[in-house]
Amino acid sequence: MTAPLYRAETLACEIAVLRALELAAKRSLGRRTRGTAPEVPAHLLHTHLRIAGTHEDCDKLLVGAWEHMTIVIPEATKLRELCDWYVRELIVTRRPHTRADLERVLAVAHE
């Protein structure tokens, strides 16, 4: 059996989500070092360290996070909003990203 083919839109969103998580993690550290989790990839750091407690706390962490997505799929405002909500939810709840979770969120855009 071959691996499923994913829509280009979903893959673009997934890359943007991973970039946003990485950017938020790096910004949250500021001048601090990673200390307790040096082996953890940046896009998963929010699962080990509390980097934000509310969606609003994520505002500064996510400045500019969606610029590349806007370049790649400029007409996808609703997708960007869903990805932004999804990333904020992951950060606040400290859950890791999964493609299945992202696909469930993106399904809303096509309803």
N, CA and C atoms as a LAMMPS dump frame, in Angstrom:
ITEM: TIMESTEP
0
ITEM: NUMBER OF ATOMS
333
ITEM: BOX BOUNDS ff ff ff
-5.0000000000000000e+02 5.0000000000000000e+02
-5.0000000000000000e+02 5.0000000000000000e+02
-5.0000000000000000e+02 5.0000000000000000e+02
ITEM: ATOMS id mol type element x y z
1 1 1 N 0.84 -1.168 0
2 1 2 C 0 0 0
3 1 3 C 0.895 1.245 0
4 2 1 N 0.558 2.229 -0.797
5 2 2 C 1.354 3.444 -0.865
6 2 3 C 0.858 4.466 0.153
7 3 1 N 1.714 5.391 0.48
8 3 2 C 1.341 6.443 1.415
9 3 3 C 0.301 7.348 0.763
10 4 1 N -0.608 7.901 1.558
11 4 2 C -1.63 8.78 0.982
12 4 3 C -1.001 10.051 0.423
13 5 1 N -1.592 10.556 -0.644
14 5 2 C -1.148 11.828 -1.195
15 5 3 C -1.928 12.935 -0.507
16 6 1 N -1.237 13.928 -0.021
17 6 2 C -1.889 15.02 0.674
18 6 3 C -1.998 16.216 -0.248
19 7 1 N -3.057 16.946 -0.074
20 7 2 C -3.262 18.134 -0.874
21 7 3 C -2.152 19.129 -0.596
22 8 1 N -1.748 19.828 -1.632
23 8 2 C -0.701 20.836 -1.492
24 8 3 C -1.081 21.872 -0.438
25 9 1 N -2.35 22.207 -0.37
26 9 2 C -2.84 23.172 0.609
27 9 3 C -2.566 22.689 2.041
28 10 1 N -2.835 21.44 2.306
29 10 2 C -2.607 20.876 3.635
30 10 3 C -1.125 20.881 3.978
31 11 1 N -0.298 20.518 3.014
32 11 2 C 1.146 20.496 3.264
33 11 3 C 1.688 21.902 3.5
34 12 1 N 1.198 22.874 2.734
35 12 2 C 1.623 24.261 2.946
36 12 3 C 1.232 24.725 4.341
37 13 1 N 0.027 24.362 4.767
38 13 2 C -0.422 24.728 6.108
39 13 3 C 0.428 24.048 7.177
40 14 1 N 0.765 22.801 6.958
41 14 2 C 1.562 22.077 7.946
42 14 3 C 2.956 22.689 8.086
43 15 1 N 3.555 23.04 6.985
44 15 2 C 4.867 23.688 7.041
45 15 3 C 4.766 25.021 7.774
46 16 1 N 3.705 25.783 7.501
47 16 2 C 3.511 27.064 8.171
48 16 3 C 3.295 26.872 9.677
49 17 1 N 2.566 25.854 10.055
50 17 2 C 2.321 25.553 11.469
51 17 3 C 3.636 25.208 12.169
52 18 1 N 4.438 24.367 11.559
53 18 2 C 5.722 23.991 12.163
54 18 3 C 6.64 25.201 12.296
55 19 1 N 6.642 26.053 11.28
56 19 2 C 7.455 27.275 11.336
57 19 3 C 6.967 28.173 12.469
58 20 1 N 5.657 28.33 12.592
59 20 2 C 5.099 29.183 13.643
60 20 3 C 5.445 28.65 15.036
61 21 1 N 5.349 27.345 15.22
62 21 2 C 5.71 26.752 16.507
63 21 3 C 7.191 26.964 16.82
64 22 1 N 8.026 26.801 15.819
65 22 2 C 9.466 27.012 16.006
66 22 3 C 9.758 28.471 16.339
67 23 1 N 9.158 29.379 15.603
68 23 2 C 9.36 30.803 15.841
69 23 3 C 8.886 31.206 17.239
70 24 1 N 7.725 30.726 17.631
71 24 2 C 7.195 31.041 18.96
72 24 3 C 8.119 30.522 20.053
73 25 1 N 8.619 29.315 19.885
74 25 2 C 9.518 28.739 20.881
75 25 3 C 10.793 29.557 21.013
76 26 1 N 11.381 29.902 19.893
77 26 2 C 12.635 30.67 19.926
78 26 3 C 12.419 32.049 20.528
79 27 1 N 11.308 32.677 20.189
80 27 2 C 11.018 33.995 20.764
81 27 3 C 10.742 33.907 22.26
82 28 1 N 10.115 32.83 22.688
83 28 2 C 9.79 32.699 24.102
84 28 3 C 11.042 32.564 24.952
85 29 1 N 12.072 32.028 24.358
86 29 2 C 13.312 31.841 25.106
87 29 3 C 14.048 33.154 25.3
88 30 1 N 13.956 34.03 24.301
89 30 2 C 14.669 35.295 24.395
90 30 3 C 16.141 35.052 24.655
91 31 1 N 16.619 35.577 25.74
92 31 2 C 18.028 35.408 26.087
93 31 3 C 18.284 34.186 26.96
94 32 1 N 17.203 33.526 27.354
95 32 2 C 17.356 32.305 28.156
96 32 3 C 17.914 31.184 27.295
97 33 1 N 18.485 30.21 27.926
98 33 2 C 18.938 29.03 27.194
99 33 3 C 17.865 27.958 27.3
100 34 1 N 17.976 26.952 26.505
101 34 2 C 16.974 25.889 26.498
102 34 3 C 17.067 25.02 27.742
103 35 1 N 18.179 25.058 28.432
104 35 2 C 18.348 24.407 29.728
105 35 3 C 17.822 22.994 29.841
106 36 1 N 16.587 22.861 30.287
107 36 2 C 16.047 21.555 30.629
108 36 3 C 15.693 20.695 29.418
109 37 1 N 15.653 21.264 28.233
110 37 2 C 15.231 20.489 27.061
111 37 3 C 16.095 20.782 25.833
112 38 1 N 17.412 20.653 25.954
113 38 2 C 18.27 21.01 24.81
114 38 3 C 18.115 20.067 23.618
115 39 1 N 17.643 18.857 23.854
116 39 2 C 17.514 17.875 22.771
117 39 3 C 16.164 17.956 22.061
118 40 1 N 15.257 18.783 22.557
119 40 2 C 13.914 18.891 21.998
120 40 3 C 13.923 19.839 20.803
121 41 1 N 13.398 19.393 19.656
122 41 2 C 13.313 20.294 18.499
123 41 3 C 12.481 21.53 18.845
124 42 1 N 12.817 22.657 18.257
125 42 2 C 12.146 23.918 18.589
126 42 3 C 10.637 23.847 18.387
127 43 1 N 10.184 23.128 17.362
128 43 2 C 8.728 23.073 17.115
129 43 3 C 7.978 22.251 18.163
130 44 1 N 8.706 21.578 19.049
131 44 2 C 8.081 20.818 20.137
132 44 3 C 8.378 21.397 21.517
133 45 1 N 9.112 22.47 21.56
134 45 2 C 9.521 23.028 22.85
135 45 3 C 8.324 23.426 23.715
136 46 1 N 7.246 23.875 23.083
137 46 2 C 6.053 24.271 23.848
138 46 3 C 5.44 23.103 24.612
139 47 1 N 5.778 21.87 24.239
140 47 2 C 5.249 20.71 24.957
141 47 3 C 6.053 20.432 26.229
142 48 1 N 7.224 21.024 26.339
143 48 2 C 8.106 20.816 27.494
144 48 3 C 8.167 22.026 28.419
145 49 1 N 7.995 23.203 27.838
146 49 2 C 8.044 24.444 28.618
147 49 3 C 6.765 25.231 28.378
148 50 1 N 6.224 25.827 29.41
149 50 2 C 5.046 26.684 29.208
150 50 3 C 5.534 28.006 28.637
151 51 1 N 5.189 28.249 27.382
152 51 2 C 5.65 29.487 26.744
153 51 3 C 4.54 30.532 26.659
154 52 1 N 3.282 30.117 26.864
155 52 2 C 2.152 31.049 26.889
156 52 3 C 0.983 30.384 27.597
157 53 1 N 0.227 31.178 28.322
158 53 2 C -0.902 30.638 29.064
159 53 3 C -2.246 30.847 28.4
160 54 1 N -2.327 31.84 27.492
161 54 2 C -3.576 32.132 26.789
162 54 3 C -3.275 32.396 25.319
163 55 1 N -4.329 32.393 24.512
164 55 2 C -4.162 32.715 23.096
165 55 3 C -3.569 34.117 22.937
166 56 1 N -4.006 35.043 23.772
167 56 2 C -3.499 36.414 23.698
168 56 3 C -2.013 36.487 24.042
169 57 1 N -1.564 35.633 24.936
170 57 2 C -0.139 35.594 25.289
171 57 3 C 0.723 35.217 24.083
172 58 1 N 0.129 34.603 23.101
173 58 2 C 0.861 34.165 21.904
174 58 3 C 1.084 35.29 20.901
175 59 1 N 0.404 36.422 21.084
176 59 2 C 0.483 37.502 20.098
177 59 3 C 1.918 37.876 19.74
178 60 1 N 2.736 38.186 20.744
179 60 2 C 4.122 38.604 20.481
180 60 3 C 4.964 37.457 19.928
181 61 1 N 4.649 36.251 20.338
182 61 2 C 5.424 35.089 19.886
183 61 3 C 5.188 34.781 18.414
184 62 1 N 4.035 35.164 17.893
185 62 2 C 3.658 34.786 16.531
186 62 3 C 3.7 35.938 15.529
187 63 1 N 4.273 37.066 15.925
188 63 2 C 4.391 38.185 14.985
189 63 3 C 5.189 37.724 13.758
190 64 1 N 4.605 37.89 12.587
191 64 2 C 5.278 37.536 11.338
192 64 3 C 5.297 36.058 11.002
193 65 1 N 4.682 35.246 11.842
194 65 2 C 4.75 33.793 11.633
195 65 3 C 4.045 33.336 10.365
196 66 1 N 3.108 34.113 9.878
197 66 2 C 2.297 33.674 8.737
198 66 3 C 2.688 34.367 7.435
199 67 1 N 3.788 35.11 7.432
200 67 2 C 4.209 35.841 6.229
201 67 3 C 4.473 34.915 5.047
202 68 1 N 5.161 33.818 5.27
203 68 2 C 5.46 32.901 4.164
204 68 3 C 4.192 32.254 3.626
205 69 1 N 3.283 31.925 4.514
206 69 2 C 2.02 31.33 4.076
207 69 3 C 1.245 32.333 3.211
208 70 1 N 1.297 33.603 3.587
209 70 2 C 0.625 34.645 2.819
210 70 3 C 1.228 34.768 1.426
211 71 1 N 2.518 34.575 1.317
212 71 2 C 3.185 34.632 0.013
213 71 3 C 2.78 33.433 -0.847
214 72 1 N 2.751 32.265 -0.244
215 72 2 C 2.489 31.023 -0.988
216 72 3 C 1.025 30.898 -1.39
217 73 1 N 0.12 31.176 -0.462
218 73 2 C -1.315 31.091 -0.775
219 73 3 C -2.008 32.359 -0.255
220 74 1 N -1.828 33.468 -0.975
221 74 2 C -2.324 34.766 -0.498
222 74 3 C -3.836 34.848 -0.323
223 75 1 N -4.573 34.082 -1.072
224 75 2 C -6.034 34.143 -1.008
225 75 3 C -6.619 33.311 0.128
226 76 1 N -5.792 32.647 0.892
227 76 2 C -6.257 31.692 1.907
228 76 3 C -6.358 32.308 3.302
229 77 1 N -7.075 33.399 3.405
230 77 2 C -7.216 34.083 4.696
231 77 3 C -7.818 33.174 5.76
232 78 1 N -8.86 32.447 5.404
233 78 2 C -9.507 31.565 6.387
234 78 3 C -8.554 30.458 6.844
235 79 1 N -7.764 29.912 5.913
236 79 2 C -6.784 28.886 6.292
237 79 3 C -5.756 29.45 7.27
238 80 1 N -5.277 30.657 7.01
239 80 2 C -4.303 31.285 7.919
240 80 3 C -4.916 31.482 9.293
241 81 1 N -6.151 31.937 9.336
242 81 2 C -6.815 32.146 10.626
243 81 3 C -6.961 30.829 11.382
244 82 1 N -7.308 29.77 10.667
245 82 2 C -7.438 28.457 11.31
246 82 3 C -6.09 27.943 11.799
247 83 1 N -5.06 28.096 10.984
248 83 2 C -3.717 27.668 11.401
249 83 3 C -3.257 28.453 12.615
250 84 1 N -3.518 29.755 12.626
251 84 2 C -3.134 30.591 13.751
252 84 3 C -3.854 30.128 15.022
253 85 1 N -5.163 29.89 14.92
254 85 2 C -5.916 29.402 16.083
255 85 3 C -5.338 28.068 16.554
256 86 1 N -5.079 27.169 15.608
257 86 2 C -4.558 25.836 15.926
258 86 3 C -3.218 25.926 16.657
259 87 1 N -2.312 26.75 16.17
260 87 2 C -0.993 26.9 16.804
261 87 3 C -1.146 27.463 18.207
262 88 1 N -1.983 28.471 18.352
263 88 2 C -2.2 29.044 19.686
264 88 3 C -2.765 27.988 20.646
265 89 1 N -3.684 27.184 20.152
266 89 2 C -4.274 26.13 20.98
267 89 3 C -3.211 25.096 21.384
268 90 1 N -2.348 24.719 20.445
269 90 2 C -1.273 23.781 20.764
270 90 3 C -0.348 24.345 21.832
271 91 1 N 0.014 25.607 21.681
272 91 2 C 0.935 26.238 22.632
273 91 3 C 0.313 26.303 24.031
274 92 1 N -0.923 26.752 24.095
275 92 2 C -1.587 26.931 25.396
276 92 3 C -1.827 25.596 26.082
277 93 1 N -2.222 24.589 25.319
278 93 2 C -2.51 23.279 25.914
279 93 3 C -1.275 22.381 25.994
280 94 1 N -0.181 22.84 25.395
281 94 2 C 1.097 22.125 25.404
282 94 3 C 1.01 20.762 24.714
283 95 1 N 0.186 20.699 23.677
284 95 2 C 0.063 19.463 22.9
285 95 3 C 0.949 19.532 21.665
286 96 1 N 1.461 18.402 21.21
287 96 2 C 2.253 18.386 19.975
288 96 3 C 1.342 18.459 18.752
289 97 1 N 1.871 18.975 17.688
290 97 2 C 1.156 19.02 16.414
291 97 3 C 1.063 17.618 15.829
292 98 1 N -0.079 17.29 15.242
293 98 2 C -0.204 16.082 14.429
294 98 3 C -0.924 16.475 13.146
295 99 1 N -0.605 15.802 12.072
296 99 2 C -1.26 16.091 10.797
297 99 3 C -2.769 15.832 10.902
298 100 1 N -3.146 14.779 11.601
299 100 2 C -4.567 14.458 11.746
300 100 3 C -5.321 15.592 12.449
301 101 1 N -4.744 16.147 13.503
302 101 2 C -5.389 17.265 14.197
303 101 3 C -5.507 18.477 13.274
304 102 1 N -4.44 18.763 12.545
305 102 2 C -4.471 19.897 11.62
306 102 3 C -5.529 19.683 10.539
307 103 1 N -5.616 18.483 10.015
308 103 2 C -6.613 18.205 8.982
309 103 3 C -8.029 18.408 9.513
310 104 1 N -8.271 18.04 10.765
311 104 2 C -9.597 18.253 11.354
312 104 3 C -9.912 19.749 11.458
313 105 1 N -8.918 20.526 11.838
314 105 2 C -9.115 21.978 11.937
315 105 3 C -9.345 22.566 10.539
316 106 1 N -8.552 22.157 9.57
317 106 2 C -8.676 22.704 8.221
318 106 3 C -9.975 22.307 7.538
319 107 1 N -10.567 21.225 7.967
320 107 2 C -11.846 20.799 7.369
321 107 3 C -12.903 21.887 7.534
322 108 1 N -12.791 22.678 8.567
323 108 2 C -13.732 23.782 8.804
324 108 3 C -13.696 24.767 7.643
325 109 1 N -12.541 24.966 7.05
326 109 2 C -12.402 25.921 5.947
327 109 3 C -13.189 25.487 4.713
328 110 1 N -13.481 24.212 4.62
329 110 2 C -14.145 23.698 3.435
330 110 3 C -15.624 23.381 3.673
331 111 1 N -16.118 23.779 4.829
332 111 2 C -17.537 23.534 5.135
333 111 3 C -18.397 24.625 4.522
